Amino acid sequence: MGKIKLFLLLSFLFLPFQTAALEKRAIAYLSELELVRGAMADSLPVCFAGIPLASQTGVRLKALTENKANWLVENSLTKMLLEQGYYAVRPSEETNSAVPSFPKHTLSYRIADLKFEYWHPRGSIFKKKFIRRRMRLDCFFSLSEPKSSVIVWSKWMQFQQEDLVPAGKEEALKNDIFSQRTILQDKSRWIEILVVVGVISSMAYTLF
């Protein structure tokens, strides 16, 4: 009976390492670029569900401010509009003679904030194999009528995505177009120690 109790106690002690191994196999490590693109692909259709446009309507895309990530938003908007049955025209295509010249609504967008947060452990009784990463993108969209400045629809949208990345490997997943990053330190070391010691002491008292 003593061997069974010892086995149960050792199984509990090695549980954090077993969990980390399972997480490592289950998680696909996305780059920052892939994380932003995936968040927009999931959220843009919801954001534009109530846009007042008829099918096959032409939509001209326009960035309101300069931003290194404008091309990413433009690509995501183009893909979403085409999938919903609209005709999207990028600014670079305005002078193309092959592009139809019929009146087009203007869909303007502005990136208000785009940043990443990384939670780095300050210290731990267990070696941390993963760190938490969160992306937040705040965008403003507005739709105006053809050849006028009358806005018929507008919306603020916040895109968020959070995942785990291997500790020490986060540099390889970063992208130069994203400059805003915040490094946060995990201050839960002593809480973690007290909790683990308390649980182990309780199990040892119960089993032995």
Long-range contacts (C-beta under 8 A, 24 or more apart in sequence): 5-207, 5-208, 8-203, 8-207, 9-200, 9-203, 9-204, 9-207, 12-199, 12-200, 12-203, 13-200, 16-126, 17-126, 20-129, 20-130, 23-129, 23-130, 23-164, 24-129, 24-130, 24-166, 27-163, 27-164, 29-165, 29-166, 29-169, 29-173, 30-163, 30-173, 31-173, 31-174, 31-175, 32-116, 32-135, 32-173, 32-174, 32-175, 32-178, 33-72, 33-175, 33-177, 33-178, 35-133, 35-135, 35-161, 35-163, 36-69, 36-72, 36-114, 36-135, 36-137, 36-159, 36-161, 36-178, 37-72, 37-76, 38-161, 39-135, 39-137, 39-159, 39-160, 39-161, 40-72, 40-73, 40-76, 40-137, 40-159, 41-76, 41-79, 41-80, 43-157, 43-159, 44-76, 44-77, 44-80, 45-80, 45-83, 45-84, 47-141, 47-155, 47-157, 48-80, 48-84, 48-141, 50-153, 51-143, 51-153, 52-143, 52-152, 52-153, 53-86, 53-105, 53-143, 55-85, 55-86, 56-85, 56-86, 56-87, 57-86, 57-87, 57-104, 57-105, 58-86, 58-87, 58-88, 58-89, 58-100, 58-102, 58-103, 58-104, 58-105, 59-86, 59-87, 59-88, 59-89, 59-104, 59-105, 59-106, 59-107, 60-89, 60-91, 60-94, 60-104, 60-105, 60-106, 60-107, 61-88, 61-89, 61-90, 61-91, 61-106, 61-107, 61-109, 62-91, 62-106, 62-107, 62-108, 62-109, 63-91, 63-108, 63-109, 63-110, 64-108, 64-109, 64-110, 64-140, 65-110, 65-111, 67-111, 67-114, 68-177, 68-178, 68-179, 69-111, 69-114, 69-177, 69-178, 70-111, 72-177, 73-109, 73-111, 73-139, 74-109, 77-107, 77-109, 81-107, 103-146, 103-147, 104-146, 105-143, 105-144, 105-145, 105-146, 105-152, 106-143, 106-144, 106-146, 107-141, 107-142, 107-143, 108-141, 108-142, 108-143, 108-144, 109-139, 109-140, 109-141, 109-142, 110-139, 110-140, 111-137, 111-138, 111-139, 112-138, 112-139, 112-140, 112-156, 113-137, 113-138, 113-180, 114-138, 114-178, 114-180, 115-178, 115-180, 115-181, 115-182, 116-178, 116-180, 116-181, 116-182, 117-181, 117-182, 117-184, 118-170, 118-181, 118-182, 118-183, 118-184, 119-184, 119-185, 119-186, 120-167, 120-183, 120-184, 120-185, 120-186, 121-167, 121-185, 121-186, 121-189, 122-185, 122-186, 122-187, 122-189, 123-189, 124-186, 124-189, 124-192, 125-189, 125-192, 125-193, 125-196, 126-192, 128-167, 129-166, 129-167, 130-164, 130-165, 130-166, 130-167, 131-164, 131-165, 131-166, 131-167, 131-170, 132-162, 132-163, 132-164, 133-162, 133-163, 133-164, 133-165, 133-170, 134-160, 134-161, 134-162, 135-159, 135-160, 135-161, 135-162, 136-160
